[in-house]
């Protein structure tokens, strides 16, 4: 093993090895991070090209995928923030950790701390790059290995990147799983020639930087008047499995599940206003008019899970409309942001009710 003594500003610092295998401290939490941890763990095996000599883990004090794997494989686990490497490691690796690391901690690693980030930095800096990649319809994405800087996320110099196409109609979960595998492989490739990668690192461009903030519940509200079929499709594929899309039915929250995409209808039905509802009996699908067409959902949540047929029979049937003196041309699904309200209040509710439009087709 080759080691060098690092001298900085006239002061002699700790010896630094110049080639693998490395002593690694891993920071991570979730399934995305787990792929990198698994490949680091596998890279400890005795061989002529071994990459990792020792491996310990830092994670949150919760039941997380990274903690479960570490415990199952008898790795030393440190509960964040109680971490003090004390010069025992060559390099840190942080993947989907979500906590800012202080400068004093970073400086305890001779080669700093590397980050596996699922985007082509500087595009999509922040905690939710995969979701924003899908939401904004990016055609290409990739993985970046960078050195982290203290007190800021995703701004450090780039050591390596790999580019890939975004599969058509993929969900954020599917893309994230693919990028996790790709990122783990790129991490090992970077560690194989770490000193050289650091020597040739590149600062991130100031152009093309975009932010990828956390997903919040307000993103899930569908605005039928403004959003296109394609936009709603991307929104569902980006966040639908974690935060169901939402709309309002007579003032009550509806969660829209099992999205089937854009549906073509007759020219007469294409003239319906945004928020209009169609029950398509043949496919058991509830169709909703948006800005430029119709989108379909097979399942809804209104206090309990309902199929499109269940919802139609319980809430859209002629009996329901007559009982509450509704007229079809006055009924609409509405978004949270729509200000129009009616004074209609069914007998079973004390809350103000929203206008709905109901059409039924037997196609």
C-alpha positions as CSV (number, residue, x, y, z in Angstrom):
1,X,0.0,0.0,0.0
2,X,1.5,3.4,-1.1
3,X,1.1,6.3,1.3
4,X,2.1,9.9,1.1
5,X,2.4,12.6,3.7
6,X,0.2,15.6,2.9
7,X,1.7,19.0,3.6
8,X,-0.6,22.0,3.6
9,X,0.4,25.6,4.6
10,X,3.6,24.3,6.1
11,X,1.8,21.8,8.4
12,X,2.2,18.1,8.2
13,X,-1.1,16.3,8.1
14,X,-2.1,12.6,8.3
15,X,-0.7,10.1,5.8
16,X,-2.9,9.5,2.8
17,X,-3.0,6.3,0.9
18,X,-2.8,6.8,-2.9
19,X,-4.7,3.7,-4.2
20,X,-7.4,1.3,-3.2
21,X,-8.5,-0.5,-1.1
22,X,-10.1,2.4,0.8
23,X,-11.5,2.8,4.3
24,X,-15.0,4.1,3.7
25,X,-17.6,5.7,5.9
26,X,-21.0,5.6,4.3
27,X,-23.9,8.0,4.9
28,X,-27.3,7.0,3.7
29,X,-31.0,6.2,4.5
30,X,-33.3,4.8,1.8
31,X,-33.6,2.3,-1.1
32,X,-31.6,4.5,-3.5
33,X,-28.7,4.7,-1.0
34,X,-28.9,1.0,-0.4
35,X,-27.7,0.1,-3.9
36,X,-24.5,2.0,-3.3
37,X,-24.0,0.4,0.1
38,X,-24.5,-3.1,-1.3
39,X,-21.9,-2.6,-3.9
40,X,-19.4,-1.1,-1.4
41,X,-20.1,-4.1,0.9
42,X,-19.4,-6.5,-2.0
43,X,-16.2,-4.7,-2.9
44,X,-14.7,-5.7,0.4
45,X,-14.0,-9.2,-0.8
46,X,-10.4,-10.2,-0.8
47,X,-9.0,-10.0,-4.3
48,X,-6.2,-8.3,-6.3
49,X,-8.5,-5.5,-7.3
50,X,-10.3,-5.0,-4.0
51,X,-11.8,-1.5,-3.7
52,X,-12.9,-1.3,0.0
53,X,-10.8,-2.3,2.9
54,X,-13.3,-1.4,5.7
55,X,-16.8,-0.1,5.7
56,X,-18.9,1.5,8.4
57,X,-22.3,3.2,8.2
58,X,-23.9,6.4,9.4
59,X,-27.7,6.7,9.2
60,X,-30.7,8.2,11.1
61,X,-32.0,6.5,14.2
62,X,-35.0,5.0,12.4
63,X,-36.0,1.7,10.8
64,X,-34.5,2.4,7.4
65,X,-33.3,0.2,4.5
66,X,-29.7,1.2,5.0
67,X,-29.8,0.4,8.8
68,X,-31.5,-2.9,8.2
69,X,-28.9,-4.0,5.7
70,X,-26.0,-2.8,7.9
71,X,-27.4,-4.7,10.9
72,X,-28.1,-7.8,8.9
73,X,-24.5,-7.8,7.6
74,X,-22.9,-6.9,10.9
75,X,-21.5,-3.5,9.8
76,X,-20.7,-0.9,12.4
77,X,-23.6,1.6,12.5
78,X,-23.3,5.2,13.8
79,X,-26.5,7.1,14.7
80,X,-26.5,10.6,13.1
81,X,-25.3,13.1,14.3
82,X,-23.1,11.3,16.7
83,X,-20.2,10.8,14.3
84,X,-16.5,11.3,14.9
85,X,-14.3,9.6,12.2
86,X,-11.1,10.6,14.1
87,X,-8.9,10.0,11.0
88,X,-10.0,6.3,10.6
89,X,-11.3,6.6,7.1
90,X,-9.9,7.7,3.7
91,X,-13.1,8.9,2.1
92,X,-16.7,9.4,3.0
93,X,-19.6,8.5,0.7
94,X,-23.0,10.1,1.1
95,X,-26.1,8.9,-0.9
96,X,-29.6,10.2,-0.3
97,X,-28.9,11.2,3.3
98,X,-30.8,14.5,3.5
99,X,-28.6,16.2,6.2
100,X,-26.0,18.9,5.7
101,X,-22.5,17.9,6.8
102,X,-20.4,20.4,8.7
103,X,-17.0,21.5,7.4
104,X,-15.1,20.0,10.4
105,X,-16.5,16.6,9.6
106,X,-15.7,16.8,5.9
107,X,-12.1,17.8,6.7
108,X,-11.5,14.6,8.7
109,X,-11.5,12.6,5.4
110,X,-8.2,12.9,3.4
111,X,-10.2,12.6,0.1
112,X,-13.3,14.4,1.4
113,X,-16.8,13.1,1.0
114,X,-18.3,11.9,-2.3
115,X,-21.9,12.2,-3.2
116,X,-23.9,10.0,-5.6
117,X,-26.6,12.3,-7.1
118,X,-29.3,11.1,-9.5
119,X,-29.1,14.0,-12.1
120,X,-26.8,15.7,-14.4
121,X,-25.6,18.5,-12.1
122,X,-26.1,21.4,-12.1
123,X,-29.6,20.4,-13.3
124,X,-31.9,19.4,-10.5
125,X,-29.9,20.3,-7.4
126,X,-31.9,19.4,-4.3
127,X,-33.6,16.5,-2.5
128,X,-36.0,15.3,-5.3
129,X,-34.1,15.3,-8.6
130,X,-35.7,12.1,-10.0
131,X,-39.3,13.4,-9.4
132,X,-38.5,16.7,-11.1
133,X,-36.9,14.9,-14.0
134,X,-40.1,13.0,-14.7
135,X,-42.4,15.9,-13.9
136,X,-40.7,18.2,-16.4
137,X,-40.5,15.6,-19.1
138,X,-36.7,15.5,-19.4
139,X,-35.5,13.3,-22.3
140,X,-32.1,12.6,-20.8
141,X,-30.8,12.4,-17.2
142,X,-27.9,10.6,-15.5
143,X,-25.8,10.3,-12.4
144,X,-23.1,12.6,-11.0
145,X,-20.4,11.8,-8.5
146,X,-19.2,15.0,-6.8
147,X,-17.3,16.1,-3.8
148,X,-19.6,17.8,-1.3
149,X,-19.1,21.3,0.0
150,X,-20.0,22.2,3.6
151,X,-23.4,23.7,4.4
152,X,-24.8,23.6,0.9
153,X,-26.4,20.8,-1.1
154,X,-25.2,19.7,-4.6
155,X,-22.7,22.5,-5.5
156,X,-19.4,20.7,-5.2
157,X,-16.9,19.8,-8.0
158,X,-17.8,17.0,-10.4
159,X,-15.6,13.9,-10.5
160,X,-17.6,11.8,-12.9
161,X,-20.9,11.7,-14.7
162,X,-22.8,9.2,-16.8
163,X,-25.7,10.1,-19.2
164,X,-28.8,8.0,-20.0
165,X,-32.1,8.3,-21.8
166,X,-35.3,8.7,-19.7
167,X,-37.6,5.7,-20.7
168,X,-40.9,6.8,-22.2
169,X,-43.8,6.7,-19.7
170,X,-41.6,5.7,-16.8
171,X,-42.5,6.5,-13.2
172,X,-40.2,8.2,-10.8
173,X,-39.8,4.9,-8.9
174,X,-38.7,3.1,-12.0
175,X,-36.3,5.8,-13.0
176,X,-34.9,6.0,-9.5
177,X,-34.2,2.3,-9.3
178,X,-32.4,2.4,-12.6
179,X,-30.3,5.4,-11.6
180,X,-29.5,3.8,-8.2
181,X,-27.9,0.9,-10.0
182,X,-26.1,3.1,-12.4
183,X,-24.9,5.4,-9.6
184,X,-23.6,2.5,-7.6
185,X,-21.6,1.3,-10.5
186,X,-20.2,4.8,-11.2
187,X,-19.2,5.1,-7.6
188,X,-17.0,2.0,-7.7
189,X,-15.5,3.1,-11.0
190,X,-14.7,6.5,-9.4
191,X,-13.1,4.9,-6.3
192,X,-10.9,2.8,-8.5
193,X,-9.0,5.9,-9.6
194,X,-10.0,8.3,-6.9
195,X,-6.8,10.5,-6.7
196,X,-6.8,10.9,-10.5
197,X,-10.5,11.8,-10.5
198,X,-10.0,14.4,-7.8
199,X,-7.0,15.9,-9.7
200,X,-9.2,16.3,-12.8
201,X,-12.4,17.4,-11.1
202,X,-14.4,20.2,-12.7
203,X,-16.4,22.9,-11.0
204,X,-20.1,23.0,-11.8
205,X,-21.2,25.4,-14.5
206,X,-23.2,28.4,-13.3
207,X,-25.5,27.9,-16.4
208,X,-28.3,25.4,-16.4
209,X,-28.7,25.1,-12.6
210,X,-32.2,24.2,-11.5
211,X,-33.7,23.4,-8.2
212,X,-35.5,20.1,-7.2
213,X,-37.3,20.9,-4.0
214,X,-39.1,18.3,-1.9
215,X,-42.5,17.1,-3.0
216,X,-45.4,18.7,-1.1
217,X,-49.1,18.0,-1.0
218,X,-50.0,21.2,-2.9
219,X,-48.3,19.7,-6.0
220,X,-50.9,16.9,-6.1
221,X,-53.9,19.2,-6.8
222,X,-55.0,18.9,-10.4
223,X,-56.0,22.2,-12.0
224,X,-58.3,20.9,-14.8
225,X,-58.5,24.3,-16.5
226,X,-54.7,24.8,-16.8
227,X,-53.1,21.3,-17.0
228,X,-52.9,19.3,-20.2
229,X,-53.2,15.5,-20.6
230,X,-49.4,15.3,-20.9
231,X,-48.9,17.4,-17.8
232,X,-51.3,15.3,-15.7
233,X,-49.6,12.1,-16.9
234,X,-46.2,13.4,-15.9
235,X,-47.5,14.6,-12.6
236,X,-49.0,11.2,-11.9
237,X,-45.9,9.3,-12.9
238,X,-43.7,11.7,-10.8
239,X,-45.6,11.7,-7.5
240,X,-48.7,9.6,-7.8
241,X,-47.4,6.6,-5.9
242,X,-46.4,8.7,-2.9
243,X,-48.9,11.5,-3.0
244,X,-52.1,10.7,-4.9
245,X,-53.5,13.3,-7.3
246,X,-56.3,15.3,-5.8
247,X,-59.5,17.0,-6.8
248,X,-62.8,18.1,-5.2
249,X,-66.1,16.4,-5.5
250,X,-69.0,18.4,-3.9
251,X,-66.5,20.0,-1.6
252,X,-65.0,16.6,-0.5
253,X,-61.5,15.5,-1.2
254,X,-61.1,12.9,-4.0
255,X,-57.9,11.0,-4.5
256,X,-57.4,9.9,-8.1
257,X,-55.7,6.4,-8.5
258,X,-54.9,4.0,-11.2
259,X,-54.3,6.5,-14.0
260,X,-54.9,5.1,-17.5
261,X,-53.6,8.1,-19.5
262,X,-55.2,10.2,-22.3
263,X,-58.4,8.9,-23.8
264,X,-59.8,9.9,-27.2
265,X,-63.5,10.7,-27.4
266,X,-65.9,12.1,-30.0
267,X,-65.8,15.7,-31.2
268,X,-69.1,16.4,-29.4
269,X,-67.6,15.3,-26.1
270,X,-64.4,17.2,-26.8
271,X,-66.4,20.4,-26.3
272,X,-67.0,19.8,-22.6
273,X,-65.6,22.2,-20.1
274,X,-62.6,21.3,-17.9
275,X,-63.7,19.3,-14.9
276,X,-66.5,17.5,-16.7
277,X,-66.8,13.8,-15.8
278,X,-67.6,10.8,-18.0
279,X,-68.1,7.2,-16.9
280,X,-67.0,4.8,-19.6
281,X,-68.8,1.6,-18.8
282,X,-67.0,-0.6,-21.2
283,X,-63.6,0.0,-19.7
284,X,-64.8,0.8,-16.2
285,X,-63.0,4.1,-16.3
286,X,-63.8,7.5,-15.0
287,X,-62.8,10.2,-17.5
288,X,-62.2,13.8,-16.6
289,X,-61.9,16.7,-19.1
290,X,-58.7,18.8,-18.7
291,X,-57.3,21.7,-20.7
292,X,-56.7,19.8,-24.0
293,X,-58.5,16.5,-23.7
294,X,-59.7,13.6,-21.4
295,X,-57.7,11.6,-18.9
296,X,-58.9,8.4,-17.2
297,X,-58.8,6.9,-13.7
298,X,-60.0,3.4,-12.7
299,X,-60.0,3.9,-8.9
300,X,-60.8,6.8,-6.6
301,X,-60.6,7.3,-2.9
302,X,-63.6,9.1,-1.2
303,X,-63.4,8.1,2.4
304,X,-62.8,4.6,1.1
305,X,-61.4,3.0,-2.1
306,X,-63.9,2.9,-4.9
307,X,-63.8,1.6,-8.5
308,X,-65.0,3.9,-11.2
309,X,-68.2,1.8,-11.4
310,X,-68.7,2.1,-7.6
311,X,-68.3,5.8,-7.8
312,X,-70.7,6.2,-10.7
313,X,-73.4,4.0,-9.0
314,X,-73.0,5.8,-5.7
315,X,-72.6,9.4,-6.7
316,X,-73.2,10.0,-10.4
317,X,-76.3,7.9,-11.0
318,X,-79.5,9.6,-12.1
319,X,-81.1,8.7,-8.8
320,X,-78.4,10.7,-6.9
321,X,-78.8,13.7,-9.3
322,X,-82.6,13.8,-9.0
323,X,-82.5,13.3,-5.2
324,X,-80.4,16.5,-4.8
325,X,-82.1,18.4,-7.6
326,X,-78.9,18.7,-9.6
327,X,-78.8,19.5,-13.3
328,X,-76.1,17.8,-15.3
329,X,-75.0,21.0,-17.1
330,X,-74.2,22.6,-13.7
331,X,-71.9,19.9,-12.3
332,X,-68.1,19.9,-12.4
333,X,-65.0,18.4,-10.8
334,X,-63.1,21.3,-9.4
335,X,-59.5,22.0,-8.3
336,X,-58.6,23.3,-4.9
337,X,-57.9,26.7,-6.4
338,X,-61.3,27.2,-8.2
339,X,-63.2,30.0,-6.5
340,X,-66.7,29.3,-7.9
341,X,-69.0,27.8,-5.3
342,X,-72.7,27.0,-5.1
343,X,-75.1,27.0,-2.2
344,X,-76.0,23.4,-2.8
345,X,-75.7,21.3,0.4
346,X,-76.9,17.7,0.3
347,X,-78.7,16.3,3.3
348,X,-75.8,14.1,4.3
349,X,-73.3,17.0,4.6
350,X,-73.1,20.3,6.4
351,X,-70.3,21.7,4.3
352,X,-70.5,23.9,1.2
353,X,-70.6,21.9,-2.0
354,X,-68.8,22.4,-5.2
355,X,-70.3,22.3,-8.7
356,X,-69.8,19.1,-10.7
357,X,-70.6,18.1,-14.2
358,X,-71.6,14.5,-14.9
359,X,-71.8,12.8,-18.3
360,X,-72.3,9.1,-18.8
361,X,-71.1,7.1,-21.9
362,X,-71.5,3.5,-22.7
363,X,-68.5,3.2,-25.0
